[in-house]
Amino acid sequence: MTDKSPEKWKRSIQRLNRIQGQITALKAAIDQDQDCESLIIQTRAIEKAVSSLIAHIVENHVDYCMSSVCENETDTAISSFKRLIKLSLK
């Protein structure tokens, strides 16, 4: 992330902590020999959380870059690009 805003970093760290907790829970579920369906559900949740983190980081970068590059209709350009990123990462 190019923007060094502490609040943006804080949100990224919170997301990472949540993912770390999900991974710890998945490890415990494997150790407890839980059923495969449960393991897959937990793994998919981790996968979606990581995708969400990626989108968050890209959005922050886009905000930073586009706000310094675009002079006209910045909000429209940023919103449009964010939608594109979200769609491409689903």
C-alpha positions in Angstrom: 0.0 0.0 0.0 1.5 3.3 -1.0 -0.8 5.4 1.2 0.7 5.2 4.7 -2.5 6.3 6.5 -2.5 4.5 9.9 -6.3 3.9 9.7 -5.9 2.1 6.4 -3.1 0.0 7.7 -5.2 -0.7 10.9 -8.0 -2.1 8.8 -5.6 -4.3 6.9 -4.1 -5.7 10.1 -7.6 -6.3 11.5 -8.4 -8.3 8.4 -5.2 -10.3 8.7 -5.8 -11.0 12.4 -9.3 -12.3 11.4 -7.7 -14.6 8.7 -5.1 -15.8 11.2 -7.9 -16.7 13.6 -9.7 -18.6 10.8 -6.6 -20.5 10.0 -6.0 -21.4 13.6 -9.6 -22.7 13.8 -9.1 -24.7 10.7 -6.0 -26.3 12.1 -7.9 -27.2 15.2 -10.7 -28.7 13.2 -8.2 -30.8 11.3 -6.6 -32.0 14.5 -10.0 -32.9 15.9 -10.7 -34.9 12.7 -13.8 -32.9 11.8 -15.8 -33.9 8.8 -14.6 -32.9 5.3 -17.7 -30.7 4.7 -16.8 -28.6 7.7 -13.2 -28.3 6.7 -14.2 -27.2 3.2 -16.6 -24.6 4.5 -13.9 -23.2 6.8 -11.3 -23.2 4.0 -13.7 -21.4 1.6 -14.3 -18.7 4.4 -10.5 -18.2 4.6 -10.3 -18.0 0.8 -13.0 -15.3 0.7 -11.4 -13.4 3.5 -8.1 -13.3 1.7 -9.8 -12.2 -1.5 -11.5 -9.4 0.5 -8.1 -8.4 1.9 -6.7 -8.2 -1.6 -9.6 -6.0 -2.7 -9.1 -3.8 0.3 -5.4 -3.3 -0.4 -6.0 -2.6 -4.1 -8.8 -0.2 -3.4 -6.6 1.8 -1.0 -3.9 1.9 -3.6 -6.3 3.0 -6.3 -7.6 5.8 -4.0 -4.0 7.0 -3.5 -2.9 6.8 -7.1 -6.0 8.1 -8.8 -6.5 11.0 -6.4 -3.1 12.2 -7.2 -3.4 11.6 -11.0 -7.0 12.5 -11.9 -8.0 16.1 -11.9 -11.6 15.9 -13.2 -14.4 13.6 -11.9 -12.0 11.9 -9.5 -14.8 10.4 -7.4 -16.5 8.9 -10.5 -13.3 7.4 -11.7 -12.4 6.0 -8.3 -15.9 4.5 -7.8 -15.9 3.0 -11.3 -12.5 1.4 -10.8 -13.4 0.1 -7.4 -16.4 -1.7 -8.9 -14.3 -3.2 -11.6 -11.8 -4.5 -9.0 -14.5 -6.0 -6.8 -16.1 -7.7 -9.8 -12.8 -9.1 -11.0 -11.9 -10.6 -7.6 -15.2 -12.4 -7.0 
